Amino acid sequence: LDGVLDELNSKNLADGGAVDDEHDSADENDFSSHLPGAQRADDGSRKSRVEVLTMQVAFSPTGREWSTVSTEGLHVYSLDDDMIFDPLALTEAVTPAAVQTNLREGKYGMALLMSLHLNEFALVKAVIEDTPYESIGLVVKSIGRQHLCQLTQFLSKCMEDSPHVEYYLQWCLELLQTHGVYMEKNRGKYLRSFRALFRVVQSRYADLKTICDDNKYSLQFLESQANLLLGE
């Protein structure tokens, strides 16, 4: 007869005979056999997870980030929520040695841009502090908008325990004067980094205010004592 198979498909054969396609279509994923009177499947059924092969694991110099290469791709993990990984701008020429070379040649803008691509705190801090005071404005103007948030976060971290308060305040001033209008229009993107910078500036201001007040009172006391001696 036309349309009739002489042999049955072995996948549709069961202990009780052939299994109808309509019976299988009710639940195609349930192939487990139920025991008589049991409401759950056979406990002998097992599920296996896909195995992932890891070829290499590497840690950052700070120990706060690490990455691994596996059969699923490249994975980057960090303890910091603001970690930025920008592999598109990384090339074989972007290395810490190249950053130091640009610093020696006086190319401070290029050195800062390369250090931001590498995203290493110690390297970015070294570039920022090696930049001459009179060149801060030009360096800030050479930074693109895509790195403003990253640069603001690094400035706040560097300023926390640095004795060069006026130097970092000049960086903040040049940053706001050059890119302040754009950051104001996109405040949602830069709000977190700006708050961190504002908190550090307020903290350093409070510390310096206490020291200046103490020095002011000490000078007033010395002046009053000198006036008493001169009066006698």
C-alpha positions in Angstrom: 0.0 0.0 0.0 1.2 3.5 -0.7 2.2 5.5 2.4 2.6 2.4 4.6 6.1 1.5 6.0 7.1 -2.1 6.0 9.4 -1.6 9.0 8.6 0.2 12.2 10.9 2.9 13.6 12.8 1.5 16.5 12.5 4.8 18.5 8.8 4.3 18.7 9.0 0.8 20.1 8.3 0.1 23.8 7.7 -3.0 25.9 4.0 -2.9 25.1 4.5 -2.4 21.4 4.5 0.6 19.2 4.0 4.0 20.8 1.7 6.5 19.0 3.0 9.9 18.0 0.1 11.5 19.7 1.0 9.9 23.0 4.6 11.2 22.7 3.5 14.7 21.7 1.8 15.2 25.1 5.1 15.4 26.8 8.1 15.0 24.6 10.6 15.7 27.4 9.2 13.1 29.8 10.8 9.8 29.0 11.1 8.5 32.6 9.1 5.4 33.5 6.8 5.6 36.5 6.5 2.7 38.9 3.0 1.3 39.7 1.4 3.4 42.5 4.2 5.9 42.5 3.6 9.6 42.0 7.2 10.5 41.1 9.6 9.3 38.4 12.2 6.6 38.7 15.0 7.7 41.2 17.5 6.0 38.9 17.2 8.8 36.4 20.2 11.2 36.4 21.0 14.6 34.8 24.5 15.7 33.8 25.8 19.2 33.4 27.9 20.5 30.5 31.6 20.3 31.3 33.6 23.5 30.8 37.3 23.2 30.1 39.5 26.0 31.5 42.8 26.6 29.7 44.3 29.5 31.7 43.7 31.7 34.7 45.5 35.0 35.4 45.3 37.5 38.3 45.8 41.3 38.1 48.8 42.9 39.9 46.5 44.3 42.6 44.8 40.9 43.3 41.3 42.4 43.0 40.6 41.1 39.5 41.1 37.8 37.8 40.2 36.3 34.4 40.0 32.9 32.9 39.9 31.5 29.4 37.6 28.5 28.9 35.6 26.8 26.2 32.7 29.2 26.9 34.9 32.3 26.2 36.8 34.9 28.2 35.5 35.6 31.8 36.6 38.6 33.9 35.8 38.9 37.6 36.4 41.7 40.0 35.9 42.7 43.6 35.1 46.3 42.6 31.8 47.2 41.1 33.3 50.0 39.0 35.8 47.7 37.2 36.0 48.6 33.5 37.3 46.2 30.9 37.9 47.7 27.5 39.6 45.2 25.2 38.7 47.0 22.0 41.3 49.7 22.5 44.0 47.3 23.7 46.8 46.4 21.3 50.3 44.9 21.6 51.7 48.5 21.7 49.7 49.4 24.8 52.0 48.3 27.6 53.3 49.7 30.9 56.7 50.1 29.2 55.1 52.2 26.5 53.4 54.4 29.1 56.8 55.1 30.8 58.3 55.8 27.4 55.6 58.4 26.6 56.2 60.0 30.0 59.9 60.4 29.4 59.2 61.9 26.0 56.7 64.4 27.5 53.6 62.9 25.8 51.6 63.1 29.0 48.2 63.0 27.3 49.1 59.8 25.4 50.6 58.2 28.5 47.4 58.9 30.5 45.2 57.6 27.7 47.2 54.4 27.5 47.2 53.9 31.3 43.4 54.3 31.4 43.1 51.6 28.7 45.2 49.3 30.9 43.1 50.3 33.9 45.8 49.8 36.5 45.5 52.1 39.5 49.3 52.3 40.2 50.1 53.1 36.6 47.4 55.8 36.3 48.4 57.4 39.6 52.1 57.5 38.4 51.0 59.2 35.2 48.8 61.7 36.9 51.5 62.7 39.5 54.3 62.9 36.8 52.3 65.4 34.7 53.6 68.9 35.2 51.3 71.4 36.9 51.2 73.7 33.9 50.3 70.8 31.5 47.2 69.6 33.4 44.8 71.6 31.3 46.1 70.3 28.0 46.1 66.7 29.3 42.5 67.0 30.5 41.4 68.4 27.1 43.0 65.4 25.3 40.8 62.9 27.3 37.8 61.6 25.4 34.3 61.6 26.9 34.3 57.8 27.2 37.1 58.0 29.8 35.7 60.9 31.9 33.9 58.6 34.4 37.0 56.4 34.8 39.3 59.4 35.2 37.0 60.9 37.9 37.1 57.7 39.8 40.9 57.4 39.7 41.2 61.1 40.8 39.0 60.4 43.9 41.1 57.3 44.8 44.4 59.1 44.3 43.3 62.1 46.4 42.2 60.0 49.4 45.7 59.7 51.0 47.8 62.0 48.9 49.6 65.0 50.4 49.4 66.9 47.1 45.9 68.3 47.7 46.3 71.5 45.7 47.7 69.5 42.7 44.7 67.2 42.6 42.3 70.1 43.1 43.8 71.6 40.0 43.0 68.3 38.1 39.4 68.5 39.4 39.1 72.1 38.4 40.4 71.6 34.9 38.2 68.5 34.5 35.0 70.4 35.5 35.9 73.5 33.4 36.6 71.4 30.3 33.9 68.7 30.5 31.5 70.1 33.1 28.8 71.1 30.7 28.7 67.6 29.1 28.8 65.9 32.5 25.9 68.1 33.7 23.8 67.1 30.7 24.6 63.4 31.3 24.5 63.5 35.1 23.0 60.1 35.5 26.1 58.5 33.9 28.6 60.4 36.0 26.6 60.8 39.2 28.3 57.9 41.1 31.9 58.9 40.2 31.2 62.6 40.9 29.8 61.8 44.3 32.9 59.8 45.2 35.1 62.8 44.1 32.9 65.2 46.1 33.1 63.0 49.2 36.9 62.9 49.1 37.1 66.7 48.5 34.8 67.3 51.5 36.9 65.0 53.7 40.2 66.6 52.8 38.6 70.1 53.4 37.4 69.0 56.8 40.9 67.8 57.7 42.6 70.9 56.5 40.1 73.2 58.2 40.8 71.6 61.5 44.6 72.0 61.0 44.2 75.6 59.8 41.9 76.5 62.7 44.4 75.1 65.2 47.3 77.1 63.5 45.1 80.2 63.5 44.4 79.9 67.3 48.1 79.2 67.9 49.1 82.3 66.0 46.6 84.4 67.8 47.9 83.2 71.1 51.5 83.9 70.1 50.5 87.4 68.9 48.7 88.2 72.2 51.7 87.0 74.2 54.0 89.2 72.1 51.8 92.2 72.6 51.8 91.6 76.4 55.6 91.4 76.4 55.9 94.6 74.3 53.4 96.4 76.6 55.5 95.6 79.7 
